[in-house]
Amino acid sequence: MEPAPDVVRCPWGDDPQMIAYHDREWGRELHGETALFERMSLEAFQSGLSWAVILRKRERFREVFAGFDPPTVAAFGEADVARLLDDAGIVRNRQKIEATISNARTVVALDEPLDDLLWSFAPGPRPAPVTYADVPATTPESVAMAKTLKKRGFRFVGPTTAYALMQATGMVNDHLADCVAREAAGAV
């Protein structure tokens, strides 16, 4: 059931796709290697762009990156890079494409589950933000996550991207205090 049109939401605009993502996905706890690898990859592709752009292209990203299955993406070669660079349905940035393939190889080689690694940086509960001015771009936890991920060989995972990943996967709940989606996202 959709919330009534007069409900209070985080100020994400009026794009129906963004509203649906906000209400149903963003800030909800997410686990699993494939799901987390997808979000990590999409957050990297989003760097420097609007999330709305990535959201509109998400289904195509899923198609061309084999559902973000890490072993499959890890096996991509130069022909796949060329194929991806020719696909107007995704963000055609060589560095981001190559980073996604490299990151898949890193996921496959990890000595612990990606889920455990990423969630080890989830901070404890904190007060709900009242305005977007209360929402940081980075935190000590996202800085630590980025540093550890880079040390492990991941690319395109700076502190801001790491924090966006934490927000998107429910490691933190940055829905505003009076947002209709805050309670459904959990009390982290």
C-alpha positions as CSV (number, residue, x, y, z in Angstrom):
1,M,0.0,0.0,0.0
2,E,1.3,3.4,-1.0
3,P,1.5,6.2,1.6
4,A,-1.0,9.0,1.2
5,P,0.3,11.9,-1.0
6,D,0.4,14.3,2.0
7,V,2.8,12.1,4.0
8,V,6.2,13.6,5.1
9,R,9.2,12.2,3.3
10,C,12.8,13.0,3.0
11,P,13.1,15.8,0.4
12,W,14.0,13.8,-2.7
13,G,11.8,15.5,-5.2
14,D,8.7,14.2,-6.9
15,D,10.2,11.6,-9.4
16,P,8.0,8.5,-9.0
17,Q,11.0,6.1,-9.4
18,M,13.0,8.0,-6.7
19,I,10.0,8.1,-4.4
20,A,9.5,4.3,-4.8
21,Y,13.2,3.7,-4.2
22,H,13.2,6.0,-1.1
23,D,10.1,4.3,0.3
24,R,10.9,0.7,-0.4
25,E,14.7,0.3,-0.5
26,W,16.9,3.1,0.7
27,G,17.9,2.6,4.3
28,R,16.5,-0.9,4.5
29,E,18.8,-3.6,5.8
30,L,20.4,-5.4,2.9
31,H,22.6,-8.6,3.1
32,G,24.1,-11.1,0.7
33,E,27.1,-11.0,-1.5
34,T,25.4,-10.3,-4.8
35,A,23.0,-7.7,-3.4
36,L,25.9,-5.9,-1.6
37,F,28.2,-6.1,-4.6
38,E,25.5,-4.6,-6.8
39,R,25.0,-1.7,-4.4
40,M,28.7,-1.2,-4.0
41,S,29.0,-1.1,-7.8
42,L,26.1,1.2,-8.4
43,E,27.3,3.6,-5.7
44,A,30.7,3.7,-7.5
45,F,29.0,4.4,-10.9
46,Q,26.9,7.1,-9.2
47,S,30.0,9.0,-8.1
48,G,29.8,12.5,-9.7
49,L,26.3,11.8,-11.0
50,S,22.7,11.9,-9.7
51,W,21.3,8.8,-8.1
52,A,18.2,9.3,-10.4
53,V,20.5,8.6,-13.4
54,I,21.7,5.3,-11.9
55,L,18.3,4.3,-10.8
56,R,16.9,4.8,-14.3
57,K,19.7,2.6,-15.7
58,R,19.7,0.0,-12.9
59,E,17.9,-2.7,-14.9
60,R,20.3,-2.4,-17.8
61,F,23.3,-2.5,-15.4
62,R,21.9,-5.7,-14.0
63,E,21.6,-7.2,-17.5
64,V,25.0,-6.3,-18.7
65,F,26.8,-7.1,-15.4
66,A,25.3,-10.6,-15.2
67,G,23.0,-9.7,-12.3
68,F,26.2,-8.5,-10.4
69,D,27.1,-12.1,-9.7
70,P,30.7,-11.6,-8.5
71,P,32.3,-14.8,-10.0
72,T,30.7,-14.1,-13.4
73,V,31.8,-10.4,-13.4
74,A,35.2,-11.5,-12.2
75,A,35.7,-13.5,-15.4
76,F,35.0,-10.5,-17.7
77,G,37.8,-9.6,-20.0
78,E,38.8,-6.8,-22.4
79,A,36.0,-7.8,-24.8
80,D,33.5,-7.3,-22.1
81,V,35.0,-3.9,-21.2
82,A,34.6,-2.9,-24.9
83,R,31.0,-4.3,-25.0
84,L,30.1,-2.3,-21.9
85,L,31.7,0.9,-23.2
86,D,29.5,0.6,-26.3
87,D,26.3,0.2,-24.2
88,A,24.4,3.5,-24.0
89,G,22.1,1.9,-21.4
90,I,24.7,2.3,-18.7
91,V,27.2,4.9,-17.6
92,R,30.1,4.4,-20.0
93,N,33.1,5.2,-17.9
94,R,36.1,3.0,-18.5
95,Q,37.5,3.5,-15.0
96,K,34.3,2.6,-13.3
97,I,33.7,-0.4,-15.6
98,E,37.2,-1.7,-15.0
99,A,36.8,-1.0,-11.2
100,T,33.6,-3.0,-11.1
101,I,35.3,-6.0,-12.7
102,S,38.4,-5.6,-10.5
103,N,36.1,-5.3,-7.4
104,A,34.3,-8.6,-8.4
105,R,37.7,-10.3,-8.5
106,T,38.5,-8.9,-5.1
107,V,35.1,-10.1,-3.7
108,V,35.8,-13.6,-5.0
109,A,39.3,-13.6,-3.4
110,L,38.1,-12.3,0.0
111,D,39.0,-14.5,3.0
112,E,35.6,-13.6,4.7
113,P,32.1,-13.0,3.3
114,L,31.6,-9.5,1.8
115,D,28.5,-9.2,4.0
116,D,30.6,-9.6,7.2
117,L,33.3,-7.3,6.0
118,L,30.9,-4.4,5.1
119,W,28.6,-4.8,8.0
120,S,31.6,-4.8,10.4
121,F,31.6,-1.0,9.9
122,A,28.0,-0.4,10.8
123,P,27.9,2.2,13.6
124,G,25.7,2.0,16.6
125,P,22.3,3.8,16.9
126,R,22.3,7.6,16.7
127,P,19.7,10.2,16.8
128,A,17.5,10.7,13.8
129,P,18.4,13.6,11.6
130,V,15.9,16.4,11.6
131,T,17.0,18.1,8.4
132,Y,19.4,17.1,5.7
133,A,21.9,19.5,7.2
134,D,22.1,16.9,10.0
135,V,23.1,14.1,7.5
136,P,26.9,13.8,7.0
137,A,28.7,13.1,3.8
138,T,31.2,10.9,5.6
139,T,31.6,9.5,9.1
140,P,34.6,7.9,10.9
141,E,33.0,4.5,10.1
142,S,32.8,5.3,6.3
143,V,36.4,6.6,6.4
144,A,37.5,3.3,8.1
145,M,35.5,1.3,5.6
146,A,37.0,3.0,2.6
147,K,40.5,2.6,4.0
148,T,40.0,-1.1,4.6
149,L,38.3,-1.7,1.3
150,K,41.1,0.1,-0.6
151,K,43.7,-1.9,1.4
152,R,41.9,-5.1,0.3
153,G,42.1,-4.0,-3.3
154,F,38.7,-2.4,-3.9
155,R,38.5,0.6,-6.2
156,F,36.1,3.6,-6.3
157,V,35.2,3.2,-2.7
158,G,36.2,6.5,-1.1
159,P,34.7,7.7,2.2
160,T,31.7,9.4,0.6
161,T,30.9,6.4,-1.6
162,A,31.3,4.2,1.4
163,Y,28.9,6.3,3.4
164,A,26.3,6.3,0.6
165,L,26.6,2.5,0.5
166,M,26.0,2.4,4.3
167,Q,22.9,4.6,3.8
168,A,21.6,2.5,0.9
169,T,22.0,-0.8,2.7
170,G,20.6,0.2,6.0
171,M,23.9,0.2,8.0
172,V,22.7,3.7,9.0
173,N,19.2,5.1,8.9
174,D,19.4,8.6,7.6
175,H,15.7,9.0,6.9
176,L,14.6,12.2,8.6
177,A,12.9,12.0,12.0
178,D,9.5,12.7,10.6
179,C,9.8,10.7,7.3
180,V,7.2,8.0,6.7
181,A,10.0,5.5,5.7
182,R,12.1,5.9,8.8
183,E,10.4,3.3,11.0
184,A,10.2,0.8,8.2
185,A,14.0,1.2,7.6
186,G,14.7,0.3,11.2
187,A,16.0,2.2,14.2
188,V,19.8,2.1,13.5
